[in-house]
Amino acid sequence: MKQPFALGFDFGTASVRACIIDADTGEAVASAVCPYGSGENGTLYDARQPLLARQSPLDYLASMEKAGAEAVAIFRQAGYQPKQIIGIGVAATASTPIPVTENLQPLAALPRFADNLNAYAWLWKDHTAIEEALQITQIAAQHRPAYLMKCGGSYSSEWFWSKIWHCLRTSPEVFHAAYTWVEQSDFIPAVLAGITHHKQLKRNVCAAGHKAMYAPEWNGLPDKAFLTMLSPELAALRERLYEKAYDYRQTAGILCTPWATKLGLPAGIPIAVGAIDAHVGAIGAGVGKGKLVKIIGTSTCDIMAFPQAEAPNDFAGVAGLVRDSVIPGYIGLEAGQAAVGDLLDWWVRQTLNKDVTYHTVLTQKAAALKPGQSGLLALDWNNGNRNILADQQLTGLLVGQTLATTDYEIYRALIEATAFGARKITELITRQGIQINQIVATGGIGHKNELFMQIYADILGYPVYLVDNPHTVAIGAAIMGVIAAQEVLHPAATIEKLAVRAGKVYKPQPEAQAIYEQLYQLYSQLHESFGRKGHVASLYEIMKALLRIKESTT
Amino acid sequence: MKQPFALGFDFGTASVRACIIDADTGEAVASAVCPYGSGENGTLYDARQPLLARQSPLDYLASMEKAGAEAVAIFRQAGYQPKQIIGIGVAATASTPIPVTENLQPLAALPRFADNLNAYAWLWKDHTAIEEALQITQIAAQHRPAYLMKCGGSYSSEWFWSKIWHCLRTSPEVFHAAYTWVEQSDFIPAVLAGITHHKQLKRNVCAAGHKAMYAPEWNGLPDKAFLTMLSPELAALRERLYEKAYDYRQTAGILCTPWATKLGLPAGIPIAVGAIDAHVGAIGAGVGKGKLVKIIGTSTCDIMAFPQAEAPNDFAGVAGLVRDSVIPGYIGLEAGQAAVGDLLDWWVRQTLNKDVTYHTVLTQKAAALKPGQSGLLALDWNNGNRNILADQQLTGLLVGQTLATTDYEIYRALIEATAFGARKITELITRQGIQINQIVATGGIGHKNELFMQIYADILGYPVYLVDNPHTVAIGAAIMGVIAAQEVLHPAATIEKLAVRAGKVYKPQPEAQAIYEQLYQLYSQLHESFGRKGHVASLYEIMKALLRIKESTT
């Protein structure tokens, strides 16, 4: 047989990318991207509801067709044949639930719902369901505390049940028209496989995990009695959802003829069960024991996986602990920060009113500063705190400004703030006895900003590796395709073999580390004082210490 | 006799203004301004010493000649005669000490010192003497606590002894060449009067006050034993300074022929003893019992005066309490904030990199916001805290940022921060039993920014009056000229009669006041937590409360 390849799709927030890799070496041989056609960068907004963010499921399909066909064309031009592709994998955002009919038709495709954004895909960053998330957290805290232990003690407005409940409350006509709800990462594989009945659909454990409160310990989704406490109609919906979720070793189906034609591939190629983009990015970056993968973009996802025997059952402060979600057979750990690239972009575009090229200007100037030289310290909570405190009702803070403080000093302080926030997460993990030997960065920022990477190494105190290819999510999806097609039972070694190499390394610099150690202590004081109810302290020394550190750098 | 007039000079940081007023009505009939010729906006800097700020005494004279002669020309063009001018008054910055020879020749005029900035005038905002100020405060706290009670508990790097001591330490050749040191507000009247020997010089109590630690209670300047603890050479200098300081009811001398010629006036006009600009601005704005005058510019000075019988002897937190300094026979109270216009200018020019016109853009947008709507709260300490805490080692703070926060929301939060800081001062004063009936604003900002004025009224909880003419310092100086020339013994009534009217009033709006009351409580929590050693508290509620208040405004 000829050399085998696999195709991966990465459904991002603004576009879909298709990537074809060598199934033996992991080398990426073809890649193509296509933005979504509707809305603003692919997202549909409503000026009257600033927290709303939706997408059209039809956009997903149109862009998948274009990107996929283009990647296959490039692949052919390189001298390969479509029949060499042995498997397909799909990564998508989550929780991005889509209301569908019994035949998996998206309601958004029905003419009567074309103008109703509630019938569209509820994009991960839709925050309309804050109220529902609070109530789910409260009811779970009282009646099902175990549910919360898997999701860091707090259920999010970005997740499955919050969004569906909000739909029931605010748009009952959509709720009642929907037979069931499907995650984007289940919808796409089903479409590719030509599945037209919800009973044939295999849901993925990765999106089910903490986001839909799914766990084997309580036999799948939250029990009916609990859902009845939220609403009897959610309890009734449970029966139209699923009993069991699958990992990507399973196939969701095989490529159907219509989609084979659209993509220029033969029908019948196995399609892996889907997974969520952050986890798949970690697969693409070679996640494994002792290796923390940071997917750094507008926000940051931290992903690890470790053998079950070595895993704590659950611990507070981490957003998700899901069995089989990252590496089947392992416990997947997910944590993250709500605003990283977004925080820098807030400063450049929203506050300074500059365009995106100004990031480079500020980075160049900020790189000339020594650690501590600005005298500034910030909290990275402009979009709340996702992990450690798990509190959306937190905001940003900047301290240490003088009349000489500049825009690039603040820019650097914001980068540092996200790195201090990142360190809170690595410390939380290692405090649980989980060892981190290596940190691998993927996502957009690392490839654009060396200063950012060096600050992370200095503040985290680990060498930070940067992957050689930024498209780790699409490559990870292709790796899933290989694993499903080859029926790999223990995929850790396959992942290690096929993942993108991380050749560039940023090492902690002892001098910078020493200063950042002091600044981190101050950051921690602010973190506890503003973030923990009942925490009582004196903050008088903070401004003094920042001035002392600043003076020591000159 | 024909209608009498008086001429006032206002030596500001960048220029000198001359103003001629009607000595019966106070009406300003002629005004002219001339910037200083050297340096950057009249100030000489040294790139190697960022805290240094000096001026050329020769610039003062050249610009005074131009502005004075132009005002007199305008006065003549209006049909009046120079001989109708009965008195001259002078206001200047302080503490701005100038090293001079025994004949009052500035060292800066000597060729051998032309290149030595230490031989120039040490401008009020020169901060090279931070170390000396700290030592003076420490030694006084231990040995002469009474000295500190007049200056808010802390001696400043901006003041007389700090600067001279710093000169002794860093530039002994200048210190030893100087026979004595003269405040700018004493130097100018002496020049106009043609005084050429230091013994004939009358020093003004206003600049002597807390800035040179002068008080009748301890017979003038600090005693020799105390100065010896600083340095024996400072103790020796004491004998070449002065025993007694005078108020502006006294004449410093009469206009000498050379200067009469330069200005186009007859010789012999009485020249009042000088005073410092903030106090003179208060005179021009009609300071009196129950009336707090706020001179709001790059920084803010708060001036009151009250009959001695009603005055507390001294109280912590107020920068100065000086007998006879504002209204002879009264106790003058001086407080202030280190950065007000400077804070807004920092945001616009230093951080946003916009020009001065952007203040107007931000103000217009910020005016459309409701109080509390931004969710932001700031501390106004980018240049330290001059009063209440009297601590230069404090810095700015901003809290409440989200990813949607804009530049104009931050601008408004900075205005509000200065108003909260201003309220700390009015509360300090009223807590001492001193009643404030009216607040009068003068200085540049009030005339340019209605939003600023309204926010002050809403936050301070007093009607805030704006003077009709912005040149209150020059007009106040002219009023001093009237008082000295007419030998007015109790000048309160004269001041009330001649001062600039304040026709425009900004009244507190109850709805805004209610919200600002909540924000002020939060400001106070930050103020105490970051500003007071040993203050222990929980700040967890601050971000929550800001979000609640923000939500309540929509």
HADDOCK unambig.tbl for C-alpha pairs under 7 A between the chains (distance, minus, plus):
assign (segid A and resid 343 and name CA) (segid B and resid 403 and name CA) 6.74 0.50 0.50
assign (segid A and resid 346 and name CA) (segid B and resid 403 and name CA) 5.60 0.50 0.50
assign (segid A and resid 350 and name CA) (segid B and resid 406 and name CA) 5.97 0.50 0.50
assign (segid A and resid 351 and name CA) (segid B and resid 406 and name CA) 5.02 0.50 0.50
assign (segid A and resid 351 and name CA) (segid B and resid 407 and name CA) 4.88 0.50 0.50
assign (segid A and resid 352 and name CA) (segid B and resid 352 and name CA) 5.72 0.50 0.50
assign (segid A and resid 352 and name CA) (segid B and resid 407 and name CA) 6.92 0.50 0.50
assign (segid A and resid 382 and name CA) (segid B and resid 401 and name CA) 5.48 0.50 0.50
assign (segid A and resid 382 and name CA) (segid B and resid 402 and name CA) 4.01 0.50 0.50
assign (segid A and resid 382 and name CA) (segid B and resid 403 and name CA) 5.45 0.50 0.50
assign (segid A and resid 383 and name CA) (segid B and resid 402 and name CA) 5.87 0.50 0.50
assign (segid A and resid 383 and name CA) (segid B and resid 403 and name CA) 6.25 0.50 0.50
assign (segid A and resid 393 and name CA) (segid B and resid 544 and name CA) 6.35 0.50 0.50
assign (segid A and resid 394 and name CA) (segid B and resid 543 and name CA) 5.96 0.50 0.50
assign (segid A and resid 395 and name CA) (segid B and resid 400 and name CA) 4.89 0.50 0.50
assign (segid A and resid 395 and name CA) (segid B and resid 401 and name CA) 5.49 0.50 0.50
assign (segid A and resid 395 and name CA) (segid B and resid 402 and name CA) 5.84 0.50 0.50
assign (segid A and resid 395 and name CA) (segid B and resid 543 and name CA) 6.30 0.50 0.50
assign (segid A and resid 396 and name CA) (segid B and resid 399 and name CA) 5.72 0.50 0.50
assign (segid A and resid 396 and name CA) (segid B and resid 400 and name CA) 5.36 0.50 0.50
assign (segid A and resid 396 and name CA) (segid B and resid 401 and name CA) 4.54 0.50 0.50
assign (segid A and resid 396 and name CA) (segid B and resid 402 and name CA) 6.24 0.50 0.50
assign (segid A and resid 397 and name CA) (segid B and resid 398 and name CA) 5.55 0.50 0.50
assign (segid A and resid 397 and name CA) (segid B and resid 399 and name CA) 4.21 0.50 0.50
assign (segid A and resid 397 and name CA) (segid B and resid 400 and name CA) 6.40 0.50 0.50
assign (segid A and resid 397 and name CA) (segid B and resid 401 and name CA) 6.65 0.50 0.50
assign (segid A and resid 398 and name CA) (segid B and resid 397 and name CA) 5.55 0.50 0.50
assign (segid A and resid 398 and name CA) (segid B and resid 398 and name CA) 5.15 0.50 0.50
assign (segid A and resid 398 and name CA) (segid B and resid 399 and name CA) 6.42 0.50 0.50
assign (segid A and resid 399 and name CA) (segid B and resid 396 and name CA) 5.72 0.50 0.50
assign (segid A and resid 399 and name CA) (segid B and resid 397 and name CA) 4.21 0.50 0.50
assign (segid A and resid 399 and name CA) (segid B and resid 398 and name CA) 6.41 0.50 0.50
assign (segid A and resid 400 and name CA) (segid B and resid 395 and name CA) 4.88 0.50 0.50
assign (segid A and resid 400 and name CA) (segid B and resid 396 and name CA) 5.35 0.50 0.50
assign (segid A and resid 400 and name CA) (segid B and resid 397 and name CA) 6.40 0.50 0.50
assign (segid A and resid 401 and name CA) (segid B and resid 382 and name CA) 5.49 0.50 0.50
assign (segid A and resid 401 and name CA) (segid B and resid 395 and name CA) 5.49 0.50 0.50
assign (segid A and resid 401 and name CA) (segid B and resid 396 and name CA) 4.54 0.50 0.50
assign (segid A and resid 401 and name CA) (segid B and resid 397 and name CA) 6.66 0.50 0.50
assign (segid A and resid 402 and name CA) (segid B and resid 382 and name CA) 4.02 0.50 0.50
assign (segid A and resid 402 and name CA) (segid B and resid 383 and name CA) 5.88 0.50 0.50
assign (segid A and resid 402 and name CA) (segid B and resid 395 and name CA) 5.84 0.50 0.50
assign (segid A and resid 402 and name CA) (segid B and resid 396 and name CA) 6.23 0.50 0.50
assign (segid A and resid 403 and name CA) (segid B and resid 343 and name CA) 6.73 0.50 0.50
assign (segid A and resid 403 and name CA) (segid B and resid 346 and name CA) 5.58 0.50 0.50
assign (segid A and resid 403 and name CA) (segid B and resid 382 and name CA) 5.46 0.50 0.50
assign (segid A and resid 403 and name CA) (segid B and resid 383 and name CA) 6.24 0.50 0.50
assign (segid A and resid 406 and name CA) (segid B and resid 350 and name CA) 5.98 0.50 0.50
assign (segid A and resid 406 and name CA) (segid B and resid 351 and name CA) 5.02 0.50 0.50
assign (segid A and resid 407 and name CA) (segid B and resid 351 and name CA) 4.89 0.50 0.50
assign (segid A and resid 407 and name CA) (segid B and resid 352 and name CA) 6.93 0.50 0.50
assign (segid A and resid 529 and name CA) (segid B and resid 538 and name CA) 6.17 0.50 0.50
assign (segid A and resid 529 and name CA) (segid B and resid 539 and name CA) 5.52 0.50 0.50
assign (segid A and resid 529 and name CA) (segid B and resid 540 and name CA) 5.97 0.50 0.50
assign (segid A and resid 530 and name CA) (segid B and resid 539 and name CA) 5.21 0.50 0.50
assign (segid A and resid 530 and name CA) (segid B and resid 540 and name CA) 4.33 0.50 0.50
assign (segid A and resid 531 and name CA) (segid B and resid 540 and name CA) 5.75 0.50 0.50
assign (segid A and resid 532 and name CA) (segid B and resid 540 and name CA) 6.06 0.50 0.50
assign (segid A and resid 533 and name CA) (segid B and resid 540 and name CA) 5.45 0.50 0.50
assign (segid A and resid 534 and name CA) (segid B and resid 538 and name CA) 6.20 0.50 0.50
assign (segid A and resid 535 and name CA) (segid B and resid 538 and name CA) 5.62 0.50 0.50
assign (segid A and resid 536 and name CA) (segid B and resid 536 and name CA) 6.38 0.50 0.50
assign (segid A and resid 536 and name CA) (segid B and resid 537 and name CA) 4.95 0.50 0.50
assign (segid A and resid 536 and name CA) (segid B and resid 538 and name CA) 4.40 0.50 0.50
assign (segid A and resid 537 and name CA) (segid B and resid 536 and name CA) 4.95 0.50 0.50
assign (segid A and resid 537 and name CA) (segid B and resid 537 and name CA) 5.47 0.50 0.50
assign (segid A and resid 537 and name CA) (segid B and resid 538 and name CA) 6.43 0.50 0.50
assign (segid A and resid 538 and name CA) (segid B and resid 529 and name CA) 6.16 0.50 0.50
assign (segid A and resid 538 and name CA) (segid B and resid 534 and name CA) 6.17 0.50 0.50
assign (segid A and resid 538 and name CA) (segid B and resid 535 and name CA) 5.61 0.50 0.50
assign (segid A and resid 538 and name CA) (segid B and resid 536 and name CA) 4.41 0.50 0.50
assign (segid A and resid 538 and name CA) (segid B and resid 537 and name CA) 6.43 0.50 0.50
assign (segid A and resid 539 and name CA) (segid B and resid 529 and name CA) 5.53 0.50 0.50
assign (segid A and resid 539 and name CA) (segid B and resid 530 and name CA) 5.21 0.50 0.50
assign (segid A and resid 540 and name CA) (segid B and resid 529 and name CA) 5.99 0.50 0.50
assign (segid A and resid 540 and name CA) (segid B and resid 530 and name CA) 4.32 0.50 0.50
assign (segid A and resid 540 and name CA) (segid B and resid 531 and name CA) 5.76 0.50 0.50
assign (segid A and resid 540 and name CA) (segid B and resid 532 and name CA) 6.07 0.50 0.50
assign (segid A and resid 540 and name CA) (segid B and resid 533 and name CA) 5.46 0.50 0.50
assign (segid A and resid 543 and name CA) (segid B and resid 394 and name CA) 5.97 0.50 0.50
assign (segid A and resid 543 and name CA) (segid B and resid 395 and name CA) 6.31 0.50 0.50
assign (segid A and resid 544 and name CA) (segid B and resid 393 and name CA) 6.34 0.50 0.50
